[in-house]
Amino acid sequence: MSKQNLYSGSCLCGGLRYEIHGEIGDIVQCHCQKCRKANGTAFASNAPIRKADFKIVQGEHLLKKFQSSATTQRCFCADCGSSIISIKTETPDLYRLRIGTLDTPLQQKPTQHIFAASKAEWDSICDGLPQYDERA
């Protein structure tokens, strides 16, 4: 029997807590304007997780959804505003986890930058990771 990964995470206020019973996919730094606006930063660090592996263990009533485009919902804590996941209609079995909300240490490192063509003019990408003008 293989060992199953268990990760835990929470929002800034700690009212919303979740667990992931499974793998966390490749971490991607997204520089699109919507991710920048949603996170208030130069980019969002996201990774796919299986929807079936994600479980809210506290504060489910705090998870609010915002339809940011025809195909994307952004989910966040209603009390503190922490972005937790996004849901895309084209990948119904996956969520995109906001890596910064993890409480469990993660050994993985980012693998690439997407939407680098629309990155903030004041930001510099200084690592050697691949950069893509749009979604890879």
NORRA-V222967 format. One record per residue. N is the residue number from 1. RES is the residue in three letters. OMEGA is omega in whole degrees, 0 to 359 (999 if undefined). Layout:
BEGIN
n:res:omega
N:RES:OMEGA
N:RES:OMEGA
END
This chain:
BEGIN
n:res:omega
1:MET:182
2:SER:179
3:LYS:179
4:GLN:177
5:ASN:174
6:LEU:177
7:TYR:174
8:SER:180
9:GLY:182
10:SER:175
11:CYS:182
12:LEU:182
13:CYS:179
14:GLY:180
15:GLY:180
16:LEU:179
17:ARG:181
18:TYR:173
19:GLU:173
20:ILE:179
21:HIS:182
22:GLY:184
23:GLU:170
24:ILE:183
25:GLY:181
26:ASP:177
27:ILE:181
28:VAL:175
29:GLN:182
30:CYS:183
31:HIS:181
32:CYS:184
33:GLN:181
34:LYS:177
35:CYS:178
36:ARG:180
37:LYS:183
38:ALA:185
39:ASN:180
40:GLY:183
41:THR:180
42:ALA:179
43:PHE:175
44:ALA:175
45:SER:187
46:ASN:174
47:ALA:177
48:PRO:172
49:ILE:177
50:ARG:179
51:LYS:182
52:ALA:182
53:ASP:186
54:PHE:180
55:LYS:173
56:ILE:183
57:VAL:177
58:GLN:172
59:GLY:181
60:GLU:179
61:HIS:180
62:LEU:182
63:LEU:179
64:LYS:182
65:LYS:177
66:PHE:179
67:GLN:185
68:SER:174
69:SER:181
70:ALA:185
71:THR:185
72:THR:170
73:GLN:176
74:ARG:185
75:CYS:188
76:PHE:176
77:CYS:180
78:ALA:181
79:ASP:185
80:CYS:177
81:GLY:181
82:SER:174
83:SER:183
84:ILE:181
85:ILE:165
86:SER:182
87:ILE:179
88:LYS:182
89:THR:182
90:GLU:177
91:THR:188
92:PRO:180
93:ASP:183
94:LEU:166
95:TYR:171
96:ARG:184
97:LEU:172
98:ARG:189
99:ILE:181
100:GLY:179
101:THR:179
102:LEU:172
103:ASP:177
104:THR:176
105:PRO:183
106:LEU:181
107:GLN:182
108:GLN:176
109:LYS:176
110:PRO:183
111:THR:185
112:GLN:173
113:HIS:175
114:ILE:185
115:PHE:179
116:ALA:179
117:ALA:180
118:SER:179
119:LYS:179
120:ALA:183
121:GLU:181
122:TRP:182
123:ASP:174
124:SER:175
125:ILE:190
126:CYS:177
127:ASP:182
128:GLY:182
129:LEU:176
130:PRO:179
131:GLN:180
132:TYR:181
133:ASP:179
134:GLU:179
135:ARG:181
136:ALA:999
END
